[in-house]
Amino acid sequence: MANQASARVELTDFFSDFTTSDVTINSDLDFQGKAVFELLYSGELVELHEVPVNVKAGESLTKVIVWQKNHSMIFIQLLSAYMKEQTPFQ
């Protein structure tokens, strides 16, 4: 197992369009927490999805969400990952 001080959790791949969004997470240590997908328009939150994440050390995990609303405008999509104690990794 990786040294906690040098362990990394990385958001290695990310895609989003007006219907779906996905992220791939790699981790040097066991990681339990959540991925938070936020869709913004003009600085205002339009839609939010919190997805549980459980990645084993040395493995990768992909999470996919489907936006529930029909979005035909240009939006900004943000993604954050949080460990159980709510420490953000971005």
Biopython code that builds the backbone (N, CA, C, O; Angstrom):
import numpy as np
from Bio.PDB.StructureBuilder import StructureBuilder

atoms = [
    (1, "MET", "N", (0.842, -1.194, 0.000)),
    (1, "MET", "CA", (0.000, 0.000, 0.000)),
    (1, "MET", "C", (0.880, 1.248, 0.000)),
    (1, "MET", "O", (1.967, 1.248, 0.577)),
    (2, "ALA", "N", (0.417, 2.276, -0.630)),
    (2, "ALA", "CA", (1.173, 3.523, -0.756)),
    (2, "ALA", "C", (1.269, 4.240, 0.585)),
    (2, "ALA", "O", (0.380, 4.131, 1.430)),
    (3, "ASN", "N", (2.361, 4.974, 0.763)),
    (3, "ASN", "CA", (2.524, 5.824, 1.929)),
    (3, "ASN", "C", (1.432, 6.890, 1.895)),
    (3, "ASN", "O", (1.242, 7.547, 0.871)),
    (4, "GLN", "N", (0.715, 7.066, 3.003)),
    (4, "GLN", "CA", (-0.394, 8.026, 3.050)),
    (4, "GLN", "C", (0.054, 9.430, 2.659)),
    (4, "GLN", "O", (-0.703, 10.164, 2.023)),
    (5, "ALA", "N", (1.285, 9.816, 3.033)),
    (5, "ALA", "CA", (1.765, 11.167, 2.737)),
    (5, "ALA", "C", (1.988, 11.374, 1.242)),
    (5, "ALA", "O", (1.866, 12.495, 0.748)),
    (6, "SER", "N", (2.319, 10.291, 0.507)),
    (6, "SER", "CA", (2.583, 10.435, -0.922)),
    (6, "SER", "C", (1.482, 9.824, -1.790)),
    (6, "SER", "O", (1.587, 9.837, -3.016)),
    (7, "ALA", "N", (0.437, 9.295, -1.173)),
    (7, "ALA", "CA", (-0.650, 8.668, -1.924)),
    (7, "ALA", "C", (-1.405, 9.719, -2.726)),
    (7, "ALA", "O", (-1.526, 10.871, -2.309)),
    (8, "ARG", "N", (-1.918, 9.296, -3.902)),
    (8, "ARG", "CA", (-2.636, 10.219, -4.778)),
    (8, "ARG", "C", (-3.991, 9.645, -5.171)),
    (8, "ARG", "O", (-4.141, 8.441, -5.376)),
    (9, "VAL", "N", (-4.952, 10.519, -5.269)),
    (9, "VAL", "CA", (-6.243, 10.226, -5.880)),
    (9, "VAL", "C", (-6.347, 11.179, -7.058)),
    (9, "VAL", "O", (-6.276, 12.396, -6.885)),
    (10, "GLU", "N", (-6.517, 10.625, -8.268)),
    (10, "GLU", "CA", (-6.525, 11.458, -9.470)),
    (10, "GLU", "C", (-7.827, 11.282, -10.246)),
    (10, "GLU", "O", (-8.334, 10.169, -10.392)),
    (11, "LEU", "N", (-8.350, 12.387, -10.735)),
    (11, "LEU", "CA", (-9.442, 12.373, -11.701)),
    (11, "LEU", "C", (-8.757, 12.333, -13.059)),
    (11, "LEU", "O", (-8.339, 13.369, -13.575)),
    (12, "THR", "N", (-8.638, 11.124, -13.648)),
    (12, "THR", "CA", (-7.774, 10.942, -14.816)),
    (12, "THR", "C", (-8.471, 11.131, -16.154)),
    (12, "THR", "O", (-7.809, 11.394, -17.159)),
    (13, "ASP", "N", (-9.782, 11.003, -16.187)),
    (13, "ASP", "CA", (-10.502, 11.175, -17.443)),
    (13, "ASP", "C", (-11.856, 11.779, -17.113)),
    (13, "ASP", "O", (-12.510, 11.375, -16.151)),
    (14, "PHE", "N", (-12.272, 12.747, -17.916)),
    (14, "PHE", "CA", (-13.534, 13.431, -17.650)),
    (14, "PHE", "C", (-14.185, 13.803, -18.969)),
    (14, "PHE", "O", (-13.518, 14.284, -19.886)),
    (15, "PHE", "N", (-15.502, 13.576, -19.064)),
    (15, "PHE", "CA", (-16.270, 13.943, -20.256)),
    (15, "PHE", "C", (-17.625, 14.460, -19.796)),
    (15, "PHE", "O", (-18.189, 13.961, -18.822)),
    (16, "SER", "N", (-18.139, 15.450, -20.490)),
    (16, "SER", "CA", (-19.485, 15.937, -20.207)),
    (16, "SER", "C", (-20.061, 16.576, -21.454)),
    (16, "SER", "O", (-19.366, 17.275, -22.192)),
    (17, "ASP", "N", (-21.344, 16.326, -21.678)),
    (17, "ASP", "CA", (-22.090, 17.060, -22.699)),
    (17, "ASP", "C", (-23.458, 17.384, -22.107)),
    (17, "ASP", "O", (-23.624, 17.302, -20.890)),
    (18, "PHE", "N", (-24.425, 17.742, -22.914)),
    (18, "PHE", "CA", (-25.712, 18.170, -22.374)),
    (18, "PHE", "C", (-26.608, 17.023, -21.921)),
    (18, "PHE", "O", (-27.693, 17.270, -21.394)),
    (19, "THR", "N", (-26.177, 15.757, -22.115)),
    (19, "THR", "CA", (-27.006, 14.624, -21.675)),
    (19, "THR", "C", (-26.352, 13.777, -20.587)),
    (19, "THR", "O", (-27.047, 13.261, -19.711)),
    (20, "THR", "N", (-25.017, 13.624, -20.627)),
    (20, "THR", "CA", (-24.325, 12.763, -19.662)),
    (20, "THR", "C", (-23.007, 13.384, -19.221)),
    (20, "THR", "O", (-22.532, 14.363, -19.796)),
    (21, "SER", "N", (-22.435, 12.787, -18.185)),
    (21, "SER", "CA", (-21.110, 13.162, -17.715)),
    (21, "SER", "C", (-20.472, 11.922, -17.111)),
    (21, "SER", "O", (-21.154, 11.110, -16.484)),
    (22, "ASP", "N", (-19.152, 11.772, -17.298)),
    (22, "ASP", "CA", (-18.471, 10.642, -16.670)),
    (22, "ASP", "C", (-17.074, 11.044, -16.226)),
    (22, "ASP", "O", (-16.474, 11.982, -16.751)),
    (23, "VAL", "N", (-16.579, 10.305, -15.246)),
    (23, "VAL", "CA", (-15.253, 10.545, -14.708)),
    (23, "VAL", "C", (-14.599, 9.206, -14.397)),
    (23, "VAL", "O", (-15.271, 8.264, -13.976)),
    (24, "THR", "N", (-13.286, 9.124, -14.604)),
    (24, "THR", "CA", (-12.508, 7.969, -14.179)),
    (24, "THR", "C", (-11.566, 8.430, -13.075)),
    (24, "THR", "O", (-10.867, 9.434, -13.211)),
    (25, "ILE", "N", (-11.562, 7.672, -11.975)),
    (25, "ILE", "CA", (-10.760, 7.997, -10.798)),
    (25, "ILE", "C", (-9.736, 6.893, -10.588)),
    (25, "ILE", "O", (-10.089, 5.714, -10.566)),
    (26, "ASN", "N", (-8.466, 7.267, -10.434)),
    (26, "ASN", "CA", (-7.398, 6.341, -10.072)),
    (26, "ASN", "C", (-6.909, 6.712, -8.682)),
    (26, "ASN", "O", (-6.897, 7.886, -8.312)),
    (27, "SER", "N", (-6.501, 5.691, -7.903)),
    (27, "SER", "CA", (-6.054, 5.967, -6.551)),
    (27, "SER", "C", (-4.917, 5.040, -6.147)),
    (27, "SER", "O", (-4.909, 3.858, -6.491)),
    (28, "ASP", "N", (-3.959, 5.591, -5.413)),
    (28, "ASP", "CA", (-2.867, 4.804, -4.856)),
    (28, "ASP", "C", (-3.264, 4.127, -3.539)),
    (28, "ASP", "O", (-2.551, 3.247, -3.056)),
    (29, "LEU", "N", (-4.390, 4.533, -2.962)),
    (29, "LEU", "CA", (-4.857, 3.979, -1.711)),
    (29, "LEU", "C", (-6.347, 3.675, -1.808)),
    (29, "LEU", "O", (-7.016, 4.156, -2.722)),
    (30, "ASP", "N", (-6.869, 2.892, -0.886)),
    (30, "ASP", "CA", (-8.307, 2.662, -0.841)),
    (30, "ASP", "C", (-8.983, 4.007, -0.609)),
    (30, "ASP", "O", (-8.622, 4.739, 0.313)),
    (31, "PHE", "N", (-9.952, 4.325, -1.438)),
    (31, "PHE", "CA", (-10.620, 5.627, -1.375)),
    (31, "PHE", "C", (-12.119, 5.414, -1.314)),
    (31, "PHE", "O", (-12.705, 4.814, -2.216)),
    (32, "GLN", "N", (-12.739, 5.900, -0.258)),
    (32, "GLN", "CA", (-14.188, 5.866, -0.135)),
    (32, "GLN", "C", (-14.674, 7.295, 0.040)),
    (32, "GLN", "O", (-14.140, 8.048, 0.854)),
    (33, "GLY", "N", (-15.661, 7.652, -0.707)),
    (33, "GLY", "CA", (-16.181, 9.003, -0.622)),
    (33, "GLY", "C", (-17.265, 9.216, -1.649)),
    (33, "GLY", "O", (-18.148, 8.373, -1.812)),
    (34, "LYS", "N", (-17.204, 10.345, -2.348)),
    (34, "LYS", "CA", (-18.218, 10.645, -3.353)),
    (34, "LYS", "C", (-17.635, 11.534, -4.436)),
    (34, "LYS", "O", (-16.667, 12.261, -4.212)),
    (35, "ALA", "N", (-18.237, 11.464, -5.605)),
    (35, "ALA", "CA", (-17.960, 12.390, -6.692)),
    (35, "ALA", "C", (-19.173, 13.302, -6.795)),
    (35, "ALA", "O", (-20.313, 12.839, -6.764)),
    (36, "VAL", "N", (-18.926, 14.581, -6.917)),
    (36, "VAL", "CA", (-20.011, 15.564, -7.006)),
    (36, "VAL", "C", (-19.951, 16.216, -8.380)),
    (36, "VAL", "O", (-18.984, 16.902, -8.713)),
    (37, "PHE", "N", (-20.994, 15.994, -9.172)),
    (37, "PHE", "CA", (-21.122, 16.580, -10.500)),
    (37, "PHE", "C", (-22.032, 17.806, -10.367)),
    (37, "PHE", "O", (-23.156, 17.693, -9.879)),
    (38, "GLU", "N", (-21.551, 18.969, -10.797)),
    (38, "GLU", "CA", (-22.337, 20.193, -10.730)),
    (38, "GLU", "C", (-22.443, 20.807, -12.118)),
    (38, "GLU", "O", (-21.439, 20.954, -12.816)),
    (39, "LEU", "N", (-23.647, 21.161, -12.512)),
    (39, "LEU", "CA", (-23.890, 21.820, -13.787)),
    (39, "LEU", "C", (-24.311, 23.258, -13.485)),
    (39, "LEU", "O", (-25.291, 23.497, -12.780)),
    (40, "LEU", "N", (-23.542, 24.222, -14.039)),
    (40, "LEU", "CA", (-23.778, 25.636, -13.772)),
    (40, "LEU", "C", (-24.129, 26.375, -15.045)),
    (40, "LEU", "O", (-23.645, 26.040, -16.127)),
    (41, "TYR", "N", (-24.981, 27.390, -14.908)),
    (41, "TYR", "CA", (-25.286, 28.298, -16.005)),
    (41, "TYR", "C", (-25.256, 29.711, -15.443)),
    (41, "TYR", "O", (-25.985, 30.016, -14.498)),
    (42, "SER", "N", (-24.423, 30.574, -16.012)),
    (42, "SER", "CA", (-24.258, 31.959, -15.546)),
    (42, "SER", "C", (-23.961, 32.005, -14.047)),
    (42, "SER", "O", (-24.457, 32.882, -13.339)),
    (43, "GLY", "N", (-23.148, 31.056, -13.565)),
    (43, "GLY", "CA", (-22.757, 31.030, -12.161)),
    (43, "GLY", "C", (-23.780, 30.438, -11.220)),
    (43, "GLY", "O", (-23.520, 30.333, -10.021)),
    (44, "GLU", "N", (-24.934, 30.048, -11.726)),
    (44, "GLU", "CA", (-25.992, 29.477, -10.890)),
    (44, "GLU", "C", (-26.047, 27.966, -11.055)),
    (44, "GLU", "O", (-25.937, 27.449, -12.166)),
    (45, "LEU", "N", (-26.217, 27.268, -9.952)),
    (45, "LEU", "CA", (-26.332, 25.818, -9.978)),
    (45, "LEU", "C", (-27.653, 25.411, -10.626)),
    (45, "LEU", "O", (-28.721, 25.845, -10.193)),
    (46, "VAL", "N", (-27.579, 24.581, -11.661)),
    (46, "VAL", "CA", (-28.756, 24.116, -12.386)),
    (46, "VAL", "C", (-29.111, 22.693, -11.963)),
    (46, "VAL", "O", (-30.283, 22.358, -11.792)),
    (47, "GLU", "N", (-28.076, 21.858, -11.796)),
    (47, "GLU", "CA", (-28.314, 20.458, -11.444)),
    (47, "GLU", "C", (-27.089, 19.914, -10.711)),
    (47, "GLU", "O", (-25.958, 20.303, -11.005)),
    (48, "LEU", "N", (-27.321, 19.014, -9.758)),
    (48, "LEU", "CA", (-26.250, 18.440, -8.961)),
    (48, "LEU", "C", (-26.505, 16.952, -8.767)),
    (48, "LEU", "O", (-27.634, 16.533, -8.509)),
    (49, "HIS", "N", (-25.436, 16.152, -8.893)),
    (49, "HIS", "CA", (-25.497, 14.709, -8.624)),
    (49, "HIS", "C", (-24.340, 14.346, -7.710)),
    (49, "HIS", "O", (-23.193, 14.688, -7.996)),
    (50, "GLU", "N", (-24.630, 13.649, -6.603)),
    (50, "GLU", "CA", (-23.607, 13.100, -5.728)),
    (50, "GLU", "C", (-23.612, 11.593, -5.905)),
    (50, "GLU", "O", (-24.641, 10.943, -5.723)),
    (51, "VAL", "N", (-22.444, 11.029, -6.266)),
    (51, "VAL", "CA", (-22.337, 9.607, -6.580)),
    (51, "VAL", "C", (-21.329, 8.975, -5.621)),
    (51, "VAL", "O", (-20.199, 9.453, -5.520)),
    (52, "PRO", "N", (-21.719, 7.902, -4.910)),
    (52, "PRO", "CA", (-20.757, 7.238, -4.029)),
    (52, "PRO", "C", (-19.591, 6.647, -4.819)),
    (52, "PRO", "O", (-19.771, 6.145, -5.928)),
    (53, "VAL", "N", (-18.391, 6.714, -4.229)),
    (53, "VAL", "CA", (-17.178, 6.208, -4.862)),
    (53, "VAL", "C", (-16.466, 5.291, -3.879)),
    (53, "VAL", "O", (-16.283, 5.636, -2.711)),
    (54, "ASN", "N", (-16.065, 4.122, -4.363)),
    (54, "ASN", "CA", (-15.284, 3.181, -3.565)),
    (54, "ASN", "C", (-14.226, 2.574, -4.489)),
    (54, "ASN", "O", (-14.508, 1.640, -5.239)),
    (55, "VAL", "N", (-13.001, 3.116, -4.427)),
    (55, "VAL", "CA", (-11.912, 2.681, -5.296)),
    (55, "VAL", "C", (-10.901, 1.918, -4.445)),
    (55, "VAL", "O", (-10.502, 2.386, -3.378)),
    (56, "LYS", "N", (-10.492, 0.757, -4.913)),
    (56, "LYS", "CA", (-9.447, -0.018, -4.252)),
    (56, "LYS", "C", (-8.080, 0.496, -4.694)),
    (56, "LYS", "O", (-7.928, 0.974, -5.819)),
    (57, "ALA", "N", (-7.096, 0.399, -3.819)),
    (57, "ALA", "CA", (-5.737, 0.860, -4.116)),
    (57, "ALA", "C", (-5.227, 0.228, -5.408)),
    (57, "ALA", "O", (-5.326, -0.984, -5.598)),
    (58, "GLY", "N", (-4.679, 1.065, -6.295)),
    (58, "GLY", "CA", (-4.099, 0.595, -7.544)),
    (58, "GLY", "C", (-5.095, 0.319, -8.643)),
    (58, "GLY", "O", (-4.710, -0.137, -9.720)),
    (59, "GLU", "N", (-6.374, 0.583, -8.404)),
    (59, "GLU", "CA", (-7.411, 0.337, -9.413)),
    (59, "GLU", "C", (-8.007, 1.656, -9.888)),
    (59, "GLU", "O", (-7.786, 2.709, -9.291)),
    (60, "SER", "N", (-8.762, 1.572, -10.969)),
    (60, "SER", "CA", (-9.487, 2.744, -11.448)),
    (60, "SER", "C", (-10.977, 2.433, -11.434)),
    (60, "SER", "O", (-11.386, 1.273, -11.454)),
    (61, "LEU", "N", (-11.771, 3.483, -11.400)),
    (61, "LEU", "CA", (-13.226, 3.359, -11.347)),
    (61, "LEU", "C", (-13.827, 4.461, -12.209)),
    (61, "LEU", "O", (-13.389, 5.610, -12.150)),
    (62, "THR", "N", (-14.826, 4.113, -13.008)),
    (62, "THR", "CA", (-15.530, 5.103, -13.816)),
    (62, "THR", "C", (-16.964, 5.232, -13.318)),
    (62, "THR", "O", (-17.648, 4.234, -13.092)),
    (63, "LYS", "N", (-17.407, 6.471, -13.150)),
    (63, "LYS", "CA", (-18.780, 6.769, -12.748)),
    (63, "LYS", "C", (-19.429, 7.599, -13.842)),
    (63, "LYS", "O", (-18.808, 8.508, -14.393)),
    (64, "VAL", "N", (-20.687, 7.282, -14.155)),
    (64, "VAL", "CA", (-21.435, 7.978, -15.202)),
    (64, "VAL", "C", (-22.745, 8.475, -14.609)),
    (64, "VAL", "O", (-23.404, 7.761, -13.853)),
    (65, "ILE", "N", (-23.118, 9.696, -14.954)),
    (65, "ILE", "CA", (-24.433, 10.218, -14.563)),
    (65, "ILE", "C", (-25.155, 10.692, -15.827)),
    (65, "ILE", "O", (-24.531, 10.991, -16.846)),
    (66, "VAL", "N", (-26.473, 10.751, -15.731)),
    (66, "VAL", "CA", (-27.315, 11.281, -16.805)),
    (66, "VAL", "C", (-27.989, 12.533, -16.267)),
    (66, "VAL", "O", (-28.678, 12.494, -15.248)),
    (67, "TRP", "N", (-27.780, 13.641, -16.965)),
    (67, "TRP", "CA", (-28.449, 14.876, -16.567)),
    (67, "TRP", "C", (-29.948, 14.699, -16.749)),
    (67, "TRP", "O", (-30.390, 14.234, -17.800)),
    (68, "GLN", "N", (-30.728, 15.058, -15.757)),
    (68, "GLN", "CA", (-32.167, 14.828, -15.765)),
    (68, "GLN", "C", (-32.941, 15.888, -16.542)),
    (68, "GLN", "O", (-34.009, 15.607, -17.086)),
    (69, "LYS", "N", (-32.415, 17.083, -16.593)),
    (69, "LYS", "CA", (-33.108, 18.172, -17.274)),
    (69, "LYS", "C", (-32.613, 18.294, -18.709)),
    (69, "LYS", "O", (-31.484, 17.906, -19.009)),
    (70, "ASN", "N", (-33.434, 18.821, -19.588)),
    (70, "ASN", "CA", (-33.048, 19.056, -20.980)),
    (70, "ASN", "C", (-32.289, 20.375, -21.045)),
    (70, "ASN", "O", (-32.876, 21.440, -20.855)),
    (71, "HIS", "N", (-30.992, 20.309, -21.313)),
    (71, "HIS", "CA", (-30.142, 21.495, -21.321)),
    (71, "HIS", "C", (-29.733, 21.822, -22.754)),
    (71, "HIS", "O", (-28.967, 21.083, -23.371)),
    (72, "SER", "N", (-30.241, 22.918, -23.271)),
    (72, "SER", "CA", (-29.903, 23.297, -24.644)),
    (72, "SER", "C", (-29.025, 24.548, -24.691)),
    (72, "SER", "O", (-28.676, 25.013, -25.776)),
    (73, "MET", "N", (-28.664, 25.097, -23.528)),
    (73, "MET", "CA", (-27.801, 26.271, -23.469)),
    (73, "MET", "C", (-26.368, 25.807, -23.195)),
    (73, "MET", "O", (-26.128, 24.614, -23.013)),
    (74, "ILE", "N", (-25.427, 26.734, -23.165)),
    (74, "ILE", "CA", (-24.040, 26.417, -22.836)),
    (74, "ILE", "C", (-23.888, 26.472, -21.319)),
    (74, "ILE", "O", (-24.240, 27.463, -20.679)),
    (75, "PHE", "N", (-23.354, 25.384, -20.757)),
    (75, "PHE", "CA", (-23.201, 25.267, -19.317)),
    (75, "PHE", "C", (-21.751, 24.995, -18.961)),
    (75, "PHE", "O", (-20.967, 24.545, -19.796)),
    (76, "ILE", "N", (-21.405, 25.274, -17.714)),
    (76, "ILE", "CA", (-20.107, 24.895, -17.150)),
    (76, "ILE", "C", (-20.359, 23.717, -16.231)),
    (76, "ILE", "O", (-21.284, 23.739, -15.419)),
    (77, "GLN", "N", (-19.529, 22.681, -16.361)),
    (77, "GLN", "CA", (-19.689, 21.490, -15.536)),
    (77, "GLN", "C", (-18.487, 21.349, -14.636)),
    (77, "GLN", "O", (-17.352, 21.360, -15.112)),
    (78, "LEU", "N", (-18.716, 21.215, -13.330)),
    (78, "LEU", "CA", (-17.646, 21.067, -12.353)),
    (78, "LEU", "C", (-17.717, 19.678, -11.740)),
    (78, "LEU", "O", (-18.795, 19.098, -11.611)),
    (79, "LEU", "N", (-16.564, 19.155, -11.365)),
    (79, "LEU", "CA", (-16.507, 17.856, -10.721)),
    (79, "LEU", "C", (-15.528, 17.921, -9.571)),
    (79, "LEU", "O", (-14.418, 18.432, -9.720)),
    (80, "SER", "N", (-15.933, 17.403, -8.421)),
    (80, "SER", "CA", (-15.068, 17.302, -7.248)),
    (80, "SER", "C", (-15.198, 15.902, -6.690)),
    (80, "SER", "O", (-16.232, 15.256, -6.856)),
    (81, "ALA", "N", (-14.151, 15.428, -6.026)),
    (81, "ALA", "CA", (-14.200, 14.143, -5.333)),
    (81, "ALA", "C", (-13.886, 14.403, -3.872)),
    (81, "ALA", "O", (-12.977, 15.173, -3.561)),
    (82, "TYR", "N", (-14.621, 13.775, -2.975)),
    (82, "TYR", "CA", (-14.460, 13.986, -1.548)),
    (82, "TYR", "C", (-14.280, 12.657, -0.837)),
    (82, "TYR", "O", (-14.999, 11.698, -1.117)),
    (83, "MET", "N", (-13.321, 12.594, 0.087)),
    (83, "MET", "CA", (-13.190, 11.448, 0.960)),
    (83, "MET", "C", (-14.277, 11.563, 2.027)),
    (83, "MET", "O", (-14.916, 12.609, 2.149)),
    (84, "LYS", "N", (-14.491, 10.504, 2.796)),
    (84, "LYS", "CA", (-15.546, 10.507, 3.800)),
    (84, "LYS", "C", (-15.495, 11.710, 4.734)),
    (84, "LYS", "O", (-16.543, 12.226, 5.123)),
    (85, "GLU", "N", (-14.293, 12.172, 5.105)),
    (85, "GLU", "CA", (-14.211, 13.326, 6.001)),
    (85, "GLU", "C", (-14.329, 14.655, 5.266)),
    (85, "GLU", "O", (-14.043, 15.708, 5.834)),
    (86, "GLN", "N", (-14.760, 14.608, 3.978)),
    (86, "GLN", "CA", (-15.067, 15.799, 3.174)),
    (86, "GLN", "C", (-13.861, 16.618, 2.777)),
    (86, "GLN", "O", (-13.993, 17.826, 2.584)),
    (87, "THR", "N", (-12.681, 16.014, 2.645)),
    (87, "THR", "CA", (-11.504, 16.711, 2.135)),
    (87, "THR", "C", (-11.577, 16.706, 0.615)),
    (87, "THR", "O", (-11.588, 15.627, 0.023)),
    (88, "PRO", "N", (-11.627, 17.876, -0.056)),
    (88, "PRO", "CA", (-11.786, 17.882, -1.525)),
    (88, "PRO", "C", (-10.505, 17.542, -2.269)),
    (88, "PRO", "O", (-9.414, 17.951, -1.870)),
    (89, "PHE", "N", (-10.648, 16.788, -3.355)),
    (89, "PHE", "CA", (-9.590, 16.554, -4.335)),
    (89, "PHE", "C", (-10.136, 17.074, -5.647)),
    (89, "PHE", "O", (-11.205, 16.635, -6.071)),
    (90, "GLN", "N", (-9.444, 17.999, -6.313)),
    (90, "GLN", "CA", (-9.947, 18.514, -7.581)),
    (90, "GLN", "C", (-8.861, 18.487, -8.607)),
    (90, "GLN", "O", (-9.082, 18.883, -9.751)),
]
sb = StructureBuilder()
sb.init_structure("model")
sb.init_model(0)
sb.init_chain("A")
sb.init_seg("    ")
for serial, (resi, resn, name, xyz) in enumerate(atoms, 1):
    if name == "N":
        sb.init_residue(resn, " ", resi, " ")
    sb.init_atom(name, np.array(xyz, "f"), 0.0, 1.0, " ", f" {name:<3s}", serial, name[0])
structure = sb.get_structure()
